[in-house]
Amino acid sequence: MTDVLPQPTYGHGHGRPATGDTGNLADILERVLDRGVVIAGDIRVNLLDIELLTIKLRLVVASVDTAREMGIDWWEHDPFLGGRQRGSVGRGAGPEGPDAAALPEGTGRRTAEER
Amino acid sequence: MSDGQAFWLHGVTRQLRTEQLAGLTGTGGGPVEAVRVGDLVAVVARVDPDGYAEAALHRNLGDLHWLEEAATAHHRVVESVWRLGPVLPARLATVYRDGPALHAGVHDRRVALRTVLDQLTDRAEWGVKAYAVRSADEATEHSAGPVGGGAGAAYLRRRRAALAAGEAARQAAAEGAEAVHGALAGLAGAARRHRPQDRSLSGVAEPMVLNGAYLLPAERAAEFAELLRVLGARHPALRLELTGPWPPYSFAGLEDSETEDTEAGNAETGNAGIGNAGIEDESTGGGGTEDGGTGDGGGVEAAGVDGGRR
């Protein structure tokens, strides 16, 4: 973890504007995981929760709905996903959705939600 | 575009040649390439399909070290492209199995992509976070108050007063955050209010009560910063933090245009992307209490990763 500390801040009437403070890993992760344009990829991993920086990860879940839309199923030949059912992929499946249930052991979300 | 290579999409832009990205490496370590799709350009890096298949991605995204590298590389590319022109950053881990799939993915959404790109031209995103700071007044208030009854009663009174003060402070911070966001959104062309970061993510002990993103043309950046300064003075219970300029991550969404709506969904997409200042609000409860932990003044727990930075 290189730098998760907040960079220079300002408030209370001092400080300079427009200093390019975009080096904070937490901010970067938040942006790249949670925002940005969603274009149909063959694979789209949908991280619904970006609190990944915690030691106790709350990892989340893929949704491959867009791939399904495009009729792509190549990962189903992946031995890791051998048990996966075709119907398990659904649009808008949340963290509790069928996608998560269909993931093989150890590759799905890890929900260590305690803090 | 050779077989046996998948493509990691970093973003979409209008005009770019691969030469302009010379020396830049993408996620996975490969060189960044500009792939023309009609009048758009997909900015990609080739990745090993095995390492980026869905199961592998799941494993990798659970690996903080991997995630950090991927996210940092992705961001670096997005930012580099953005310095050359408008860019729609792709959500992390948008991967195509081959060239034709990449082409189709972008082509199918070209109208919406173009629209949003137009809206984001010459715009930057600025992030503003507000943290609730505890004033000295509050801290001393607790010990004051009328005396009477035994030690137990006094304790209960103090405890009650402390709780009330804490609640009042939270309320005040939430209202302050609302006011700050409203003022900033008024100046910005578009604004989003994101979920406040948990302490463990922010690395800051104080609860975050505002996590806003604001889209601004370059010439308004100074004005925005000045407004923020004024707001900081007006709301001493908040500590405001500015980050940016960022590529417009928070305003690049095509929203519902994921469906086959390239033409029809156009207007809606434009709407969702721009001009709804302050409407989009994914923060919960407005007070940074998304899961009950954030607003709890007692649970400091060393602020997660690097500990105790205030």
Interface residues (C-beta under 8 A of the other chain):
Chain A: M1 T2 V4 L5 P6 Q7 T9 Y10 G11 H12 G13 H14 G15 R16 P17 A18 G20 D21 T22 N24 L25 A26 D27 I28 L29 E30 R31 V32 L33 D34 R35 G36 V37 V38 I39 A40 G41 D42 I43 R44 V45 N46 L47 I50 E51 L52 L53 T54 I55 L57 L59 A62 V64 T66 E69 M70 I72 W74 W75 D78 F80 L81 L103 P104 G106 T107 G108 R110 R115
Chain B: A6 L9 G11 V12 Y52 A53 E54 A55 A56 L57 H58 R59 L61 G62 L64 L67 E68 A71 T72 H74 H75 V78 E79 L88 P89 A90 R91 L92 A93 T94 V95 Y96 R97 A101 A104 G105 V106 D108 R109 L113 V116 G127 H194 Q197 D198 S200 L201 S202 G203 V204 A221 A222 F224 A225 E226 L228 R229 G232 A233 P236 L238 R239 L240 E241 L242 T243 G244 P245 W246 Y249 S250 A252 G253 L254 E258 G293 G299 E301 G304 V305 D306 R309
